[in-house]
Amino acid sequence: MAFNSLLKRADPGAASYNRPMHLRHSHRLPASFAPNPLTLALSKVRAEGKEILDLTLSNPTDCGLDYPSEPLRGALGAPEVLGYRPDNRGSAKAREAVAAWHGHSVAPEDVLLTASTSEAYTWLFKLLCDPGDEVLVPSPSYPLFEWLARLEGIAANATPSYWHERWHLDLVALEEACTPRTRALILVNPNNPTGHFLSRSEWEQVLEFCAQWKLALIVDEVFADYGLEAPEEHLPTALETLEPPCPLFVLSGLSKVAGLPQVKLGWIVARGAHAKALLEPLGFIADQFLSVSASAQSAALAALEAAPAIQAQIRRRLKSNLEELDRQLLSYPAISRLPVEGGWSVLLRRPALDSAESCALRLLEEAQVLVHPGHFFDLPGENYLVLSLLPPLGVFARGMAQALPILSLRS
Ligand SMILES: Cc1ncc(COP(=O)(O)O)c(C=O)c1O
């Protein structure tokens, strides 16, 4: 539960840094490391030895998937991993595998390997921003942006997207949030946890917006292979655009593509002449770290060859859990779910008779069911709970069966 405990700490701006000098840490870090109320409650329930039905489970290696262990272990332990052949962009073999995986005319020389998508963000922030600069982040979204940005000495300005029959980027709000210090726009396609795929028309507007404001565009597509209920006009990948009018960097990695977060391999694809012109300075940054292990690079091809089979299992799991949710929701008309265009999460909408946090605490304490309150992802209001669709079907079904009566008590 590193995720729970990391997020939504005390306001990062409200630091009290009056510790003895030798214990003082920089203002980039949270002011307090006190766990949030849900993490505290979780530790208490665990200490009581009660079984927890974890509907936030998003670690694919804990979900009972069947991994092709022989080829993966063979590649992770191949003889070549005993030699050190540093290449700041990553080994040619691994980059070839990534380029072939993407298609869409991605060439190995357009790819730069990282140890994770999170690391890819930090390198792009170093590349594009000076301390005090800003990046735009649509909200709700993946909550690590704020900290990844702060740790680089920059600000992530969250700009609300809105729900009207589906999620929409608010281009006017993005424009209003732009300042002379804004350097990049980050998009997640499909977004986590809302599942929102960009529409083709949003994409056209975003490209125009970035060109006009001279922003780089960073598109995180870690969930792009997990479209579920996506509308016809969705943008399956930003890589469809061959020559964008601004620097475009597309991020992905084995964590979601092959369900292998522990291998620690992510990548950046530079798309178009503007982004490719920045590959040399980006390589300079990578050269200071050389953080991608020989094993991870050696396993890239085997992992990507295994990815279709692993993804097929994940997709089946997502669909079964969604069907189970729909079946159970038939008995609870006051509670509904939003469409899942893509990704591994579903948003449950309930009447907000108490705060989403109180509701999550109640579910944990009364039914030992763990869900995330919407505000962990900056979802507006108190209606939303966020569930992972990845838990084994039995766990998901029991969790919902125990949670829904409690949710409906106040509905
Ligand atoms: C949208 C998004 N991007 C990136 C990541 C992290 O990926 P990695 O394990 O490659 O750092 C996550 C993890 O949940 C995510 O949701």
The ligand as an SDF file (V2000), in Angstrom:
LIG
                    3D

 16 16  0  0  0  0  0  0  0  0999 V2000
   -0.8320    6.6470  -15.8060 C   0  0  0  0  0  0  0  0  0  0  0  0
    0.3500    5.9530  -15.2000 C   0  0  0  0  0  0  0  0  0  0  0  0
    1.5860    6.2130  -15.6670 N   0  0  0  0  0  0  0  0  0  0  0  0
    2.6680    5.6090  -15.1460 C   0  0  0  0  0  0  0  0  0  0  0  0
    2.5470    4.6970  -14.1190 C   0  0  0  0  0  0  0  0  0  0  0  0
    3.7830    4.0960  -13.5260 C   0  0  0  0  0  0  0  0  0  0  0  0
    4.3880    3.2450  -14.3910 O   0  0  0  0  0  0  0  0  0  0  0  0
    5.8730    2.7340  -14.0500 P   0  0  0  0  0  0  0  0  0  0  0  0
    5.7070    1.5140  -13.2200 O   0  0  0  0  0  0  0  0  0  0  0  0
    6.4230    2.4450  -15.4020 O   0  0  0  0  0  0  0  0  0  0  0  0
    6.5760    3.8530  -13.3730 O   0  0  0  0  0  0  0  0  0  0  0  0
    1.2950    4.4050  -13.5990 C   0  0  0  0  0  0  0  0  0  0  0  0
    1.1590    3.4590  -12.4970 C   0  0  0  0  0  0  0  0  0  0  0  0
    0.0830    3.1330  -12.0390 O   0  0  0  0  0  0  0  0  0  0  0  0
    0.1730    5.0540  -14.1430 C   0  0  0  0  0  0  0  0  0  0  0  0
   -1.0510    4.8330  -13.6660 O   0  0  0  0  0  0  0  0  0  0  0  0
  1  2  1  0
  2  3  1  0
  2 15  2  0
  3  4  2  0
  4  5  1  0
  5  6  1  0
  5 12  2  0
  6  7  1  0
  7  8  1  0
  8  9  2  0
  8 10  1  0
  8 11  1  0
 12 13  1  0
 12 15  1  0
 13 14  2  0
 15 16  1  0
M  END
$$$$
